Amino acid sequence: MSNVSPSGPAMAASPLTRAVLEIDEYAAGLGWDQPARLFALVDTARLRAQEPRLASQLGLGDDAASYTPIEQDKLPRGKPLDEFLGTVAWPDAVAGCAMTVERLMLPPSAEAQVPQGLSEKQLATWVAGHPDRQEVRMTVAVLRGGAREAAIRLREKDSATEVLTGPDLVPGLAEALAATFEG
């Protein structure tokens, strides 16, 4: 991943928020309609100390309080995300992990319209056809110690200035990512 300009994630308060926004910016550069992507988060100072050549290749600066996202191999096609995440384990050098996922969402006002008794596939089809659906890209990160952060970007407001951030925006995905550090 490339370094981020001062007007972007570097302005965010916490190192985890900066990492989430850096991943969001990277994903935005790839465009929409992308598969889910998984990232390891490593402590940048530790990476510079243990792998100076790699850190130099990545253009990592001297910001001691930061995490470097490292994209992992592509996720297997056709395997449900929760099943895949159940197979992930991280080495001790990984301080945290993050994932980007695109989904369709409905506003709360549409919840009462959802037909009852639909299968997951039928519900996905119904949501995809709803006139008020919104495409979103969610980037969620968790650290071993429990810290969490998320960024949500709406396709219709595809701008870095319109990205919402917060620790509790996507709790289900945050829980699934945190579980990759258990056991």
Contacts in CASP RR format, 6 or more apart in sequence:
PFRMAT RR
TARGET T0000
AUTHOR 0000-0000-0000
METHOD contacts of the structure
MODEL  1
MSNVSPSGPAMAASPLTRAVLEIDEYAAGLGWDQPARLFALVDTARLRAQ
EPRLASQLGLGDDAASYTPIEQDKLPRGKPLDEFLGTVAWPDAVAGCAMT
VERLMLPPSAEAQVPQGLSEKQLATWVAGHPDRQEVRMTVAVLRGGAREA
AIRLREKDSATEVLTGPDLVPGLAEALAATFEG
1 22 0 8 1.000
1 23 0 8 1.000
1 26 0 8 1.000
1 58 0 8 1.000
1 68 0 8 1.000
1 69 0 8 1.000
1 71 0 8 1.000
2 26 0 8 1.000
3 59 0 8 1.000
3 61 0 8 1.000
4 10 0 8 1.000
4 18 0 8 1.000
4 21 0 8 1.000
4 22 0 8 1.000
4 25 0 8 1.000
8 21 0 8 1.000
8 25 0 8 1.000
8 160 0 8 1.000
9 17 0 8 1.000
9 18 0 8 1.000
9 19 0 8 1.000
9 20 0 8 1.000
9 21 0 8 1.000
9 22 0 8 1.000
9 25 0 8 1.000
10 18 0 8 1.000
12 18 0 8 1.000
12 21 0 8 1.000
12 165 0 8 1.000
14 147 0 8 1.000
14 149 0 8 1.000
15 65 0 8 1.000
15 66 0 8 1.000
15 67 0 8 1.000
16 41 0 8 1.000
16 67 0 8 1.000
16 141 0 8 1.000
16 143 0 8 1.000
16 147 0 8 1.000
16 148 0 8 1.000
16 149 0 8 1.000
17 149 0 8 1.000
17 165 0 8 1.000
17 166 0 8 1.000
18 66 0 8 1.000
18 67 0 8 1.000
19 41 0 8 1.000
19 66 0 8 1.000
19 67 0 8 1.000
19 68 0 8 1.000
19 69 0 8 1.000
19 98 0 8 1.000
19 141 0 8 1.000
19 149 0 8 1.000
20 98 0 8 1.000
20 139 0 8 1.000
20 140 0 8 1.000
20 141 0 8 1.000
20 149 0 8 1.000
20 150 0 8 1.000
20 151 0 8 1.000
20 165 0 8 1.000
21 151 0 8 1.000
21 160 0 8 1.000
21 163 0 8 1.000
21 165 0 8 1.000
22 69 0 8 1.000
23 39 0 8 1.000
23 69 0 8 1.000
23 98 0 8 1.000
23 100 0 8 1.000
23 139 0 8 1.000
23 141 0 8 1.000
23 151 0 8 1.000
24 100 0 8 1.000
24 137 0 8 1.000
24 139 0 8 1.000
24 151 0 8 1.000
24 153 0 8 1.000
24 160 0 8 1.000
24 163 0 8 1.000
25 160 0 8 1.000
26 69 0 8 1.000
27 34 0 8 1.000
27 37 0 8 1.000
27 100 0 8 1.000
27 137 0 8 1.000
27 139 0 8 1.000
28 137 0 8 1.000
28 153 0 8 1.000
28 158 0 8 1.000
28 160 0 8 1.000
32 102 0 8 1.000
32 135 0 8 1.000
32 137 0 8 1.000
32 155 0 8 1.000
32 158 0 8 1.000
33 102 0 8 1.000
34 100 0 8 1.000
34 102 0 8 1.000
35 74 0 8 1.000
35 75 0 8 1.000
35 77 0 8 1.000
36 75 0 8 1.000
36 81 0 8 1.000
36 99 0 8 1.000
36 100 0 8 1.000
36 101 0 8 1.000
36 102 0 8 1.000
37 71 0 8 1.000
37 72 0 8 1.000
37 74 0 8 1.000
37 75 0 8 1.000
37 99 0 8 1.000
37 100 0 8 1.000
38 71 0 8 1.000
38 72 0 8 1.000
38 75 0 8 1.000
38 88 0 8 1.000
38 97 0 8 1.000
38 98 0 8 1.000
38 99 0 8 1.000
39 69 0 8 1.000
39 70 0 8 1.000
39 71 0 8 1.000
39 72 0 8 1.000
39 97 0 8 1.000
39 98 0 8 1.000
39 99 0 8 1.000
39 100 0 8 1.000
39 141 0 8 1.000
40 69 0 8 1.000
40 70 0 8 1.000
40 72 0 8 1.000
40 90 0 8 1.000
40 94 0 8 1.000
40 96 0 8 1.000
40 97 0 8 1.000
41 67 0 8 1.000
41 68 0 8 1.000
41 69 0 8 1.000
41 70 0 8 1.000
41 94 0 8 1.000
41 95 0 8 1.000
41 96 0 8 1.000
41 97 0 8 1.000
41 98 0 8 1.000
41 141 0 8 1.000
41 143 0 8 1.000
42 67 0 8 1.000
42 68 0 8 1.000
42 70 0 8 1.000
42 93 0 8 1.000
42 94 0 8 1.000
42 95 0 8 1.000
42 96 0 8 1.000
43 67 0 8 1.000
43 68 0 8 1.000
43 95 0 8 1.000
44 55 0 8 1.000
44 60 0 8 1.000
44 61 0 8 1.000
44 63 0 8 1.000
44 64 0 8 1.000
44 66 0 8 1.000
44 67 0 8 1.000
44 68 0 8 1.000
45 64 0 8 1.000
45 66 0 8 1.000
46 93 0 8 1.000
46 95 0 8 1.000
47 54 0 8 1.000
47 55 0 8 1.000
47 60 0 8 1.000
47 68 0 8 1.000
48 55 0 8 1.000
48 60 0 8 1.000
48 61 0 8 1.000
50 93 0 8 1.000
55 61 0 8 1.000
58 68 0 8 1.000
60 68 0 8 1.000
67 95 0 8 1.000
67 96 0 8 1.000
69 98 0 8 1.000
75 81 0 8 1.000
75 84 0 8 1.000
76 84 0 8 1.000
81 101 0 8 1.000
81 176 0 8 1.000
82 176 0 8 1.000
85 176 0 8 1.000
85 177 0 8 1.000
85 179 0 8 1.000
85 180 0 8 1.000
86 176 0 8 1.000
86 179 0 8 1.000
86 180 0 8 1.000
88 97 0 8 1.000
88 180 0 8 1.000
89 180 0 8 1.000
89 183 0 8 1.000
90 96 0 8 1.000
90 97 0 8 1.000
90 180 0 8 1.000
90 181 0 8 1.000
94 144 0 8 1.000
95 143 0 8 1.000
95 144 0 8 1.000
96 141 0 8 1.000
96 142 0 8 1.000
96 143 0 8 1.000
96 144 0 8 1.000
96 181 0 8 1.000
97 141 0 8 1.000
97 142 0 8 1.000
97 177 0 8 1.000
97 180 0 8 1.000
97 181 0 8 1.000
98 139 0 8 1.000
98 140 0 8 1.000
98 141 0 8 1.000
98 142 0 8 1.000
98 177 0 8 1.000
99 139 0 8 1.000
99 140 0 8 1.000
99 141 0 8 1.000
99 173 0 8 1.000
99 177 0 8 1.000
100 137 0 8 1.000
100 138 0 8 1.000
100 139 0 8 1.000
101 137 0 8 1.000
101 138 0 8 1.000
101 140 0 8 1.000
101 173 0 8 1.000
102 135 0 8 1.000
102 136 0 8 1.000
102 137 0 8 1.000
102 138 0 8 1.000
103 135 0 8 1.000
103 136 0 8 1.000
103 138 0 8 1.000
104 124 0 8 1.000
104 127 0 8 1.000
104 128 0 8 1.000
104 133 0 8 1.000
104 134 0 8 1.000
104 135 0 8 1.000
104 136 0 8 1.000
105 127 0 8 1.000
105 133 0 8 1.000
105 134 0 8 1.000
105 135 0 8 1.000
105 136 0 8 1.000
106 114 0 8 1.000
106 127 0 8 1.000
106 130 0 8 1.000
106 132 0 8 1.000
106 133 0 8 1.000
106 134 0 8 1.000
107 132 0 8 1.000
107 134 0 8 1.000
109 132 0 8 1.000
110 130 0 8 1.000
110 132 0 8 1.000
113 130 0 8 1.000
114 123 0 8 1.000
114 126 0 8 1.000
115 126 0 8 1.000
118 126 0 8 1.000
127 133 0 8 1.000
134 154 0 8 1.000
134 155 0 8 1.000
134 156 0 8 1.000
135 154 0 8 1.000
135 155 0 8 1.000
135 156 0 8 1.000
136 152 0 8 1.000
136 153 0 8 1.000
136 154 0 8 1.000
136 155 0 8 1.000
137 152 0 8 1.000
137 153 0 8 1.000
137 155 0 8 1.000
138 150 0 8 1.000
138 151 0 8 1.000
138 152 0 8 1.000
138 169 0 8 1.000
138 170 0 8 1.000
138 173 0 8 1.000
139 150 0 8 1.000
139 151 0 8 1.000
139 152 0 8 1.000
139 153 0 8 1.000
140 148 0 8 1.000
140 149 0 8 1.000
140 150 0 8 1.000
140 169 0 8 1.000
140 170 0 8 1.000
140 173 0 8 1.000
140 174 0 8 1.000
140 177 0 8 1.000
141 148 0 8 1.000
141 149 0 8 1.000
141 150 0 8 1.000
141 177 0 8 1.000
142 148 0 8 1.000
142 174 0 8 1.000
142 177 0 8 1.000
142 178 0 8 1.000
142 181 0 8 1.000
144 181 0 8 1.000
146 178 0 8 1.000
147 167 0 8 1.000
148 167 0 8 1.000
148 168 0 8 1.000
148 174 0 8 1.000
148 178 0 8 1.000
149 165 0 8 1.000
149 166 0 8 1.000
149 167 0 8 1.000
150 165 0 8 1.000
150 166 0 8 1.000
150 167 0 8 1.000
150 168 0 8 1.000
150 169 0 8 1.000
150 170 0 8 1.000
150 173 0 8 1.000
150 174 0 8 1.000
151 163 0 8 1.000
151 164 0 8 1.000
151 165 0 8 1.000
151 166 0 8 1.000
151 169 0 8 1.000
152 163 0 8 1.000
152 164 0 8 1.000
152 165 0 8 1.000
152 169 0 8 1.000
152 170 0 8 1.000
153 162 0 8 1.000
153 163 0 8 1.000
153 164 0 8 1.000
154 162 0 8 1.000
167 174 0 8 1.000
168 174 0 8 1.000
END
